[in-house]
Amino acid sequence: MKIAIIGGSIAGLSTALRLQNSGHEVSVWERRNPTSSGGFGMLLDQKTLTLLSSLGLRLDPQLQKVTKYEAHDIHSGRVVRRGLDGSFAIQRSTLIDHLKNEIKHHSLNYDFEFTHFEPNSGNNVQRACFSNGHKIDADLFLGADGVRSSVRNLQVPGPDLTPVKTVEVVGMADMNSLPAKSRNTFKKYIHQGKGIAFGIVPCAGDKVIWYFQIDNNKWPQSLGSNHQRNQWLSEELSHWPHQVRRIAMSSRLENTHLWRTTDRDLPLQFHRGNTLLIGDAAHPLLTFTSQGVGSSIEDAVILGDLLDEYESSPHQNLDDCLGEFSAIRKPILEGHLKNGRDLQQRFLGQRPHCIDTYPVSA
Ligand SMILES: Cc1cc2nc3c(=O)[nH]c(=O)nc-3n(C[C@H](O)[C@H](O)[C@H](O)COP(=O)(O)OP(=O)(O)OC[C@H]3O[C@@H](n4cnc5c(N)ncnc54)[C@H](O)[C@@H]3O)c2cc1C
């Protein structure tokens, strides 16, 4: 089958690889240039690693094992510790590069910004069109273009994104800013009731990812200009423990990234005609549960399996096959969505807040 994927990040690339492995004629269309993979890093669980290895990826040397979780309540000084089974951190650029290396070079197209579709008949699309005038025909179109997906807006709209209630300011520091005994520990410093927390995730490549999680209603400065936000963070950091200050100040605040976190209710179906949404375009998740990357890779594997079945059974039609994708994915995603919202409410103080159940998030 000829399959065009709009968006070449984790969902787009892992799906391209899975479909290429089944012999489909795949192309990926990404608006960024090939060198700008951007981002910092992510926590992966054992299940996600197993899925990545089923795609043929061997990431072991690029992974940092994260074996412990430590939550510090700044107000009371209380610390809760627990073991983390099978968690690993990886730089985003490393994961993206590994996926790209496995995909046929000619399938990857950069500097192509999708703008609209040209229809075929009924709900079906004939071709995708790009801002540089290029057009591509395909049998199946996959929207992997992220949280604010244009493919979704045009072809499979469904529920709106929820308002942004929490933002994350993310940065990366060198591992030597972290004491040796903390280099396999995911730490979270929590200011109960203040609407702000600080997370530290040791990552491979001698890096540490850190982030402030912020209630943007309590701290509107977090949504101001970069300059305003950095000034506020510099001043705010003076009230935080030494280790937090050391890590955040060892990397330049100008190099941080601001995430406006949002999600949306699940739609009835993730597809319309021959267009299917995958990854964050289909089901953006709040960052509290760390399930964004894993869910994208799970989409890739499940879709690949369903298309294998579809190709081998002459009586099945594409609509049923894509409908089955929604039927399999929705109950699992519903769980992540509920969990993320529950954890966000606790963070915002809208539900009882207990450090022992504090979100593991990155
Ligand atoms: C630059 C960047 C950095 C990130 N960094 C981190 C991180 O450090 N830690 C973390 O946990 N998560 C990070 N994420 C989010 C994480 O990748 C996703 O939540 C998750 O992996 C799901 O991925 P996705 O492929 O569905 O969406 P995304 O990763 O958001 O990818 C969507 C892709 O579609 C492309 N795109 C959008 N519109 C168009 C268009 N019109 N035409 C063509 N292409 C288009 C975007 O450029 C992007 O590459 C980052 C995402 C991005 C885009």
The ligand as an SDF file (V2000), in Angstrom:
LIG
                    3D

 53 58  0  0  0  0  0  0  0  0999 V2000
   10.5390   19.7960   18.8220 C   0  0  0  0  0  0  0  0  0  0  0  0
    9.9080   18.8280   19.8000 C   0  0  0  0  0  0  0  0  0  0  0  0
   10.5970   18.5310   20.9810 C   0  0  0  0  0  0  0  0  0  0  0  0
   10.0480   17.6420   21.8990 C   0  0  0  0  0  0  0  0  0  0  0  0
   10.7590   17.3570   23.0330 N   0  0  0  0  0  0  0  0  0  0  0  0
   10.2860   16.4800   23.9280 C   0  0  0  0  0  0  0  0  0  0  0  0
   11.0380   16.1490   25.0970 C   0  0  0  0  0  0  0  0  0  0  0  0
   12.1340   16.6500   25.3100 O   0  0  0  0  0  0  0  0  0  0  0  0
   10.4850   15.2600   25.9840 N   0  0  0  0  0  0  0  0  0  0  0  0
    9.2640   14.6760   25.7550 C   0  0  0  0  0  0  0  0  0  0  0  0
    8.8240   13.8540   26.5670 O   0  0  0  0  0  0  0  0  0  0  0  0
    8.5280   14.9800   24.6780 N   0  0  0  0  0  0  0  0  0  0  0  0
    9.0110   15.8590   23.7520 C   0  0  0  0  0  0  0  0  0  0  0  0
    8.2690   16.1710   22.6420 N   0  0  0  0  0  0  0  0  0  0  0  0
    6.9210   15.6190   22.5250 C   0  0  0  0  0  0  0  0  0  0  0  0
    6.9240   14.2020   22.0960 C   0  0  0  0  0  0  0  0  0  0  0  0
    7.7350   14.0330   20.9370 O   0  0  0  0  0  0  0  0  0  0  0  0
    5.5090   13.8210   21.7810 C   0  0  0  0  0  0  0  0  0  0  0  0
    4.6610   14.1310   22.8650 O   0  0  0  0  0  0  0  0  0  0  0  0
    5.3040   12.3480   21.5800 C   0  0  0  0  0  0  0  0  0  0  0  0
    6.4820   11.6950   21.2480 O   0  0  0  0  0  0  0  0  0  0  0  0
    4.3240   12.1320   20.4380 C   0  0  0  0  0  0  0  0  0  0  0  0
    4.9960   12.4430   19.2610 O   0  0  0  0  0  0  0  0  0  0  0  0
    4.2770   12.8490   17.9180 P   0  0  0  0  0  0  0  0  0  0  0  0
    5.1880   12.3660   16.8560 O   0  0  0  0  0  0  0  0  0  0  0  0
    2.8670   12.3950   17.9020 O   0  0  0  0  0  0  0  0  0  0  0  0
    4.2110   14.4350   17.9650 O   0  0  0  0  0  0  0  0  0  0  0  0
    5.3790   15.5080   17.9070 P   0  0  0  0  0  0  0  0  0  0  0  0
    6.5960   15.0110   18.5640 O   0  0  0  0  0  0  0  0  0  0  0  0
    4.7980   16.7790   18.3910 O   0  0  0  0  0  0  0  0  0  0  0  0
    5.6990   15.6320   16.3420 O   0  0  0  0  0  0  0  0  0  0  0  0
    4.8680   16.2230   15.3870 C   0  0  0  0  0  0  0  0  0  0  0  0
    5.7190   16.4790   14.1480 C   0  0  0  0  0  0  0  0  0  0  0  0
    4.8890   16.9520   13.1090 O   0  0  0  0  0  0  0  0  0  0  0  0
    5.5320   18.0400   12.4760 C   0  0  0  0  0  0  0  0  0  0  0  0
    4.4900   18.8840   11.8690 N   0  0  0  0  0  0  0  0  0  0  0  0
    3.5630   19.6400   12.4990 C   0  0  0  0  0  0  0  0  0  0  0  0
    2.7820   20.2710   11.5950 N   0  0  0  0  0  0  0  0  0  0  0  0
    3.2270   19.8980   10.3790 C   0  0  0  0  0  0  0  0  0  0  0  0
    2.8260   20.2310    9.0490 C   0  0  0  0  0  0  0  0  0  0  0  0
    1.8150   21.0880    8.8080 N   0  0  0  0  0  0  0  0  0  0  0  0
    3.4980   19.6730    8.0020 N   0  0  0  0  0  0  0  0  0  0  0  0
    4.5380   18.7970    8.2290 C   0  0  0  0  0  0  0  0  0  0  0  0
    4.9580   18.4630    9.4720 N   0  0  0  0  0  0  0  0  0  0  0  0
    4.3120   19.0030   10.5280 C   0  0  0  0  0  0  0  0  0  0  0  0
    6.2980   18.7380   13.6080 C   0  0  0  0  0  0  0  0  0  0  0  0
    7.3490   19.5370   13.1190 O   0  0  0  0  0  0  0  0  0  0  0  0
    6.7860   17.5450   14.4090 C   0  0  0  0  0  0  0  0  0  0  0  0
    8.0370   17.0780   13.9690 O   0  0  0  0  0  0  0  0  0  0  0  0
    8.7730   17.0610   21.6680 C   0  0  0  0  0  0  0  0  0  0  0  0
    8.0690   17.3690   20.4840 C   0  0  0  0  0  0  0  0  0  0  0  0
    8.6340   18.2280   19.5420 C   0  0  0  0  0  0  0  0  0  0  0  0
    7.8780   18.5640   18.2550 C   0  0  0  0  0  0  0  0  0  0  0  0
  1  2  1  0
  2  3  1  0
  2 52  2  0
  3  4  2  0
  4  5  1  0
  4 50  1  0
  5  6  2  0
  6  7  1  0
  6 13  1  0
  7  8  2  0
  7  9  1  0
  9 10  1  0
 10 11  2  0
 10 12  1  0
 12 13  2  0
 13 14  1  0
 14 15  1  0
 14 50  1  0
 15 16  1  0
 16 17  1  0
 16 18  1  0
 18 19  1  0
 18 20  1  0
 20 21  1  0
 20 22  1  0
 22 23  1  0
 23 24  1  0
 24 25  2  0
 24 26  1  0
 24 27  1  0
 27 28  1  0
 28 29  2  0
 28 30  1  0
 28 31  1  0
 31 32  1  0
 32 33  1  0
 33 34  1  0
 33 48  1  0
 34 35  1  0
 35 36  1  0
 35 46  1  0
 36 37  1  0
 36 45  1  0
 37 38  2  0
 38 39  1  0
 39 40  1  0
 39 45  2  0
 40 41  1  0
 40 42  2  0
 42 43  1  0
 43 44  2  0
 44 45  1  0
 46 47  1  0
 46 48  1  0
 48 49  1  0
 50 51  2  0
 51 52  1  0
 52 53  1  0
M  END
$$$$
